[in-house]
Amino acid sequence: MVRSSCAFFFLLFVSLIPVCVEAAAIDSLKTFIQETRTVRANFSQTLYDKNARTLQESNGTMQFERPEKFRWTYDKPYEQLIVGDGTQVWFYDRDLNQVTIRQFNIAIGSSPAALLAGSSAIEDNFELIELGLQNQIEWLEAIPKSKESAFEFIQMGFSPEGALKIMALRDNFGQTTLLVFSDLDKNPNLPADLFKFIPPDNADVISE
């Protein structure tokens, strides 16, 4: 089911072209950012190559607290954890028992995490383009203004009620990552230590 659903949405978003419509998706994004301080959701993620072939499927949970705190947990097929506290980002691969630490502004930049968990001034970092309504999903495209961004564009899909449903990201190598969200909970109480990470004593730690 995940494979067929993701393939459908992939064909959808690569065929979208900007049209003259009301700014429904952009308004939904701005409202989502203004009214949402914390989020918890499940996600399924599919990575496609430039020829739309599936390279990898995974799933996990997303949590963030604005501004600039987030926690992405991958449960399958490999257990991985990404934690950002606004200053640093920790990438932990449980199978390799390896932790990579990067400065927050270098690791994030014009990324999906910056778009979701960043400040409300999203148009400082992204050009927003309305893409219209397709199959009851309101789409927009966010193009990073920074030339150093790892992504060509990010597309986001909202329900007519303003709920975030889908994100699609095209990187500079032509690969596309599709994220489909479910059970999204707005403004839950999240513990502060959720956005802190202490590497295991025996882990291989790399600082960049």
Phi, psi and chi 1 to 4 in degrees:
 res  aa     phi    psi   chi1   chi2   chi3   chi4
   1 MET       -  -43.1 -179.8  176.1  177.7      -
   2 VAL   -61.8  -43.6  171.6      -      -      -
   3 ARG   -62.1  -48.3 -177.2 -174.0  -61.6  -92.9
   4 SER   -67.5  -39.7   61.1      -      -      -
   5 SER   -63.6  -46.3  174.7      -      -      -
   6 CYS   -64.5  -39.8  -70.4      -      -      -
   7 ALA   -62.7  -38.8      -      -      -      -
   8 PHE   -61.5  -48.1  168.7   78.0      -      -
   9 PHE   -68.7  -31.7  -75.8  114.6      -      -
  10 PHE   -62.3  -46.7  175.4   77.3      -      -
  11 LEU   -63.9  -30.4  -66.5  174.0      -      -
  12 LEU   -67.9  -53.1  169.7   65.8      -      -
  13 PHE   -74.0  -28.8   75.3   73.8      -      -
  14 VAL   -72.8  -17.0  -64.1      -      -      -
  15 SER   -94.0   -6.5   66.3      -      -      -
  16 LEU   -71.4  143.9  -70.9  173.6      -      -
  17 ILE  -131.8  149.4   57.6  173.7      -      -
  18 PRO   -61.5  137.7  -22.8   33.9      -      -
  19 VAL  -133.9  164.8  -66.4      -      -      -
  20 CYS   -85.1  100.4  -65.6      -      -      -
  21 VAL  -138.2  169.5  -65.0      -      -      -
  22 GLU   -66.7  151.2  -65.2 -177.6    0.1      -
  23 ALA   -81.1   57.9      -      -      -      -
  24 ALA   -68.7  -47.6      -      -      -      -
  25 ALA   -69.1  -39.9      -      -      -      -
  26 ILE   -63.9  -42.5  -67.0  176.9      -      -
  27 ASP   -62.2  -39.1  -72.9  -14.4      -      -
  28 SER   -64.0  -41.1  -68.1      -      -      -
  29 LEU   -63.5  -47.6  172.9   60.2      -      -
  30 LYS   -63.6  -40.4  -68.1 -179.7  178.1  179.8
  31 THR   -65.5  -41.7  -60.1      -      -      -
  32 PHE   -58.1  -44.4  178.6   81.6      -      -
  33 ILE   -70.1  -42.2  -70.3  175.3      -      -
  34 GLN   -69.5  -34.9  -68.7  169.6   -1.8      -
  35 GLU   -99.8   -3.5  -62.7 -178.5   -5.4      -
  36 THR  -116.0  115.8  -53.2      -      -      -
  37 ARG   -94.8  -38.4 -174.5 -180.0   64.2   85.5
  38 THR  -133.2  155.4   60.6      -      -      -
  39 VAL  -145.2  143.4  160.7      -      -      -
  40 ARG  -134.4  132.7  177.0  171.1   49.1 -136.3
  41 ALA  -156.5  157.1      -      -      -      -
  42 ASN   -91.9  155.7  -61.8  -36.7      -      -
  43 PHE  -145.8  151.9   67.4   84.7      -      -
  44 SER  -114.9  140.4   62.3      -      -      -
  45 GLN  -128.7  132.7  177.2  174.7  -47.7      -
  46 THR  -128.2  131.4  -53.8      -      -      -
  47 LEU  -105.9  127.6  175.7   64.7      -      -
  48 TYR  -114.3  147.9  -61.3   92.1      -      -
  49 ASP   -83.5 -177.9   67.5   13.3      -      -
  50 LYS   -67.6  -14.0   61.3 -177.3  179.7 -179.3
  51 ASN  -101.2   15.6  -63.8  -47.4      -      -
  52 ALA    68.9   21.0      -      -      -      -
  53 ARG   -86.8  138.6  -69.4 -170.5  -64.7 -101.3
  54 THR   -72.5  125.7  -59.8      -      -      -
  55 LEU   -99.5  -37.5  -62.1  177.9      -      -
  56 GLN  -160.4  144.4 -173.5 -178.3   68.2      -
  57 GLU  -123.3  139.5  -64.3  178.4  -26.3      -
  58 SER  -150.6  169.6   54.8      -      -      -
  59 ASN  -151.5  164.8   57.9   55.9      -      -
  60 GLY   176.1 -154.3      -      -      -      -
  61 THR  -128.6  148.9   57.2      -      -      -
  62 MET  -121.9  135.5  166.6 -170.1   80.9      -
  63 GLN  -139.7  139.3  -64.6  159.8  -58.7      -
  64 PHE  -149.0  157.0   71.5   74.2      -      -
  65 GLU  -132.2  120.0  178.8  179.5  -38.5      -
  66 ARG   -77.3  137.1 -171.1  169.1  -70.7  108.9
  67 PRO   -98.1  137.7   32.8  -33.8      -      -
  68 GLU    68.5   26.9  -60.3  180.0  -19.1      -
  69 LYS  -120.0  131.3  -64.9  179.7 -179.3  179.5
  70 PHE  -154.1  161.4   59.6   89.2      -      -
  71 ARG  -146.7  115.9 -175.7 -177.8 -174.2   96.5
  72 TRP  -112.5  123.3  -71.7   70.4      -      -
  73 THR  -116.8  121.5  -56.0      -      -      -
  74 TYR   -99.2  122.1  -70.3   87.7      -      -
  75 ASP   -94.7  -39.0  -60.3  -38.9      -      -
  76 LYS  -138.3  148.4  -64.0  178.6 -179.6  179.4
  77 PRO   -79.0  -14.5   31.9  -36.2      -      -
  78 TYR  -126.9  143.6  -51.8  106.7      -      -
  79 GLU   -82.9  113.0  -67.7 -172.3   34.4      -
  80 GLN  -137.1  154.0  -64.9  177.9  -40.8      -
  81 LEU  -138.4  134.1  178.0   64.9      -      -
  82 ILE  -125.3  121.5  -54.3  173.4      -      -
  83 VAL  -126.9  130.7  178.8      -      -      -
  84 GLY  -124.7  134.5      -      -      -      -
  85 ASP  -114.7   10.6   67.3   -5.5      -      -
  86 GLY    95.6  -18.3      -      -      -      -
  87 THR  -114.8  -44.9  -58.5      -      -      -
  88 GLN  -131.3  161.0  -67.9 -179.0  -45.8      -
  89 VAL  -125.9  130.3 -179.9      -      -      -
  90 TRP  -107.4  129.8  -68.8  -92.8      -      -
  91 PHE  -111.8  113.2  -60.2   83.3      -      -
  92 TYR  -116.2  120.1  176.4   47.3      -      -
  93 ASP  -103.6  109.2 -171.3  -49.2      -      -
  94 ARG   -66.6  -40.4 -172.8  178.8  -59.9  -85.0
  95 ASP   -63.3  -41.1  -69.5  -22.4      -      -
  96 LEU   -84.3  -12.5  -62.9  177.6      -      -
  97 ASN    52.7   48.5 -161.7   24.1      -      -
  98 GLN  -127.3  136.6 -177.1  179.3   82.5      -
  99 VAL  -120.4  129.0  178.9      -      -      -
 100 THR  -113.6  128.7  -58.6      -      -      -
 101 ILE  -112.6  128.2  -54.9  173.5      -      -
 102 ARG  -130.4  153.2  -63.2  174.7 -176.2  165.7
 103 GLN   -65.6  140.6  -67.8  -59.1  -53.1      -
 104 PHE   -57.1  -49.4 -171.6   89.9      -      -
 105 ASN   -66.9  -27.7   59.9  -24.0      -      -
 106 ILE   -79.1  -42.0  -63.6  174.6      -      -
 107 ALA   -73.1  -30.6      -      -      -      -
 108 ILE   -96.5  -63.7  -60.3  -55.6      -      -
 109 GLY    54.8 -137.4      -      -      -      -
 110 SER   -90.6   67.1  -60.4      -      -      -
 111 SER  -114.1  172.5   70.7      -      -      -
 112 PRO   -58.3  -39.0  -22.4   31.5      -      -
 113 ALA   -63.2  -38.5      -      -      -      -
 114 ALA   -65.8  -35.8      -      -      -      -
 115 LEU   -69.9  -40.7 -167.8   63.5      -      -
 116 LEU   -84.8  -45.2  -70.5  176.9      -      -
 117 ALA  -102.8    0.7      -      -      -      -
 118 GLY   -78.3 -167.5      -      -      -      -
 119 SER   -74.0  176.2   68.7      -      -      -
 120 SER   -76.6  -11.4   59.1      -      -      -
 121 ALA   -85.6   60.1      -      -      -      -
 122 ILE   -66.3  -29.7   55.7  174.2      -      -
 123 GLU   -75.9   -4.7  -71.0  175.2  -71.6      -
 124 ASP   -71.6  -29.5  -71.0  -11.8      -      -
 125 ASN  -112.2  -15.8  -61.7  -46.3      -      -
 126 PHE  -135.2  143.5  -63.8   90.8      -      -
 127 GLU   -91.4  124.6  176.8 -172.9   -2.0      -
 128 LEU  -102.1  130.2  -57.9  179.1      -      -
 129 ILE  -127.2  128.3  -58.8  171.5      -      -
 130 GLU   -76.8  132.8 -165.9   77.1   31.0      -
 131 LEU  -111.2  -11.8  -63.3  179.6      -      -
 132 GLY   100.6 -179.0      -      -      -      -
 133 LEU   -97.3  125.9 -179.3   68.1      -      -
 134 GLN  -135.0  118.5  -62.5  -76.1  -22.1      -
 135 ASN    52.3   46.7  -63.6  -47.5      -      -
 136 GLN    66.6   20.2  -61.8  -55.6  -54.5      -
 137 ILE  -120.6  128.0  -63.4  -68.3      -      -
 138 GLU   -92.3  123.2  -64.3  168.4  -16.0      -
 139 TRP  -110.2  145.8  -72.4   90.1      -      -
 140 LEU  -137.0  162.0   66.5   83.2      -      -
 141 GLU  -121.4  131.7 -176.8  165.9  -77.0      -
 142 ALA  -112.4  115.2      -      -      -      -
 143 ILE  -103.7  119.7  -58.6  175.5      -      -
 144 PRO   -61.5  136.9  -21.3   33.2      -      -
 145 LYS   -80.2  -24.0  -68.3 -177.6  178.3  179.7
 146 SER   -76.0  131.9  171.4      -      -      -
 147 LYS   -73.6  -12.1  -63.0 -175.9 -177.8  -60.7
 148 GLU   -93.6    3.5  -62.5  179.3   -1.6      -
 149 SER   -64.7  146.8  173.0      -      -      -
 150 ALA   -80.4   -4.3      -      -      -      -
 151 PHE  -121.8  141.3  -63.4   94.1      -      -
 152 GLU   -73.9  -43.3  -67.2 -178.2   11.7      -
 153 PHE  -160.1  162.6   62.0   75.5      -      -
 154 ILE  -128.0  127.9  -58.2  168.6      -      -
 155 GLN  -109.8  140.4  -68.2 -177.1  -15.9      -
 156 MET  -128.4  139.9  -55.8  179.1   69.8      -
 157 GLY  -119.1  130.5      -      -      -      -
 158 PHE  -119.0  149.5  -68.9   84.7      -      -
 159 SER   -72.3  162.2   71.7      -      -      -
 160 PRO   -57.6  -21.0  -27.4   36.8      -      -
 161 GLU   -86.5   -2.1  -65.4   74.8   30.3      -
 162 GLY    94.2   11.3      -      -      -      -
 163 ALA   -85.4  133.4      -      -      -      -
 164 LEU   -69.3  126.2  176.8   62.9      -      -
 165 LYS  -115.5  -41.3  -67.0  -65.1 -174.3 -179.6
 166 ILE  -145.0  144.7  -53.8  168.1      -      -
 167 MET  -130.6  138.4  -69.0 -176.5   72.3      -
 168 ALA  -128.3  129.6      -      -      -      -
 169 LEU  -127.2  124.4  -51.4   89.9      -      -
 170 ARG  -103.9  121.3  173.0   72.1   60.4   83.6
 171 ASP   -90.2  179.6   66.5   23.3      -      -
 172 ASN   -76.1   -3.4  -67.1  -33.1      -      -
 173 PHE  -102.3    5.5  -60.9   98.5      -      -
 174 GLY    85.7    1.6      -      -      -      -
 175 GLN   -84.4  150.0  -65.1 -177.0  -23.6      -
 176 THR  -125.1  132.1  -58.9      -      -      -
 177 THR  -109.1  127.2  -59.6      -      -      -
 178 LEU  -112.4  124.5 -173.0   70.3      -      -
 179 LEU  -113.8  124.8  -68.5  159.7      -      -
 180 VAL  -114.9  120.8  179.3      -      -      -
 181 PHE   -96.9  148.9  -60.8  104.9      -      -
 182 SER  -145.2  159.1   60.2      -      -      -
 183 ASP    52.2   42.5  -58.8  -38.9      -      -
 184 LEU   -74.7  124.8 -168.2  146.7      -      -
 185 ASP  -112.8  117.6 -174.7   11.9      -      -
 186 LYS   -90.1  134.4  -69.1  177.1   60.8  176.1
 187 ASN    58.9   43.4  -63.4  -41.3      -      -
 188 PRO   -75.3  161.7   32.3  -37.0      -      -
 189 ASN   -80.5  116.7  -69.0  -38.7      -      -
 190 LEU  -113.3  132.3  -60.4  177.3      -      -
 191 PRO   -66.4  144.4   22.2  -32.0      -      -
 192 ALA   -61.7  -34.4      -      -      -      -
 193 ASP   -73.2   -4.5   60.2    2.5      -      -
 194 LEU   -63.3  -27.8 -164.5   66.6      -      -
 195 PHE  -105.5   24.9  -52.9  106.1      -      -
 196 LYS  -119.9  149.0  -61.5  178.3 -178.8  178.4
 197 PHE  -141.2  129.3 -178.4   77.9      -      -
 198 ILE  -116.3  116.1  -61.1  175.7      -      -
 199 PRO   -59.0  142.7  -24.0   34.7      -      -
 200 PRO   -57.7  149.7  -23.7   34.1      -      -
 201 ASP   -56.5  -35.0  -69.2  -22.7      -      -
 202 ASN   -98.8   10.8   60.0  -16.6      -      -
 203 ALA   -79.1  150.6      -      -      -      -
 204 ASP   -83.1  115.7 -179.3   18.9      -      -
 205 VAL  -107.7  126.1  178.9      -      -      -
 206 ILE  -120.0  125.5  -57.8  170.5      -      -
 207 SER  -106.0  130.8  -65.2      -      -      -
 208 GLU  -116.0      -  -63.5 -177.3   -9.3      -
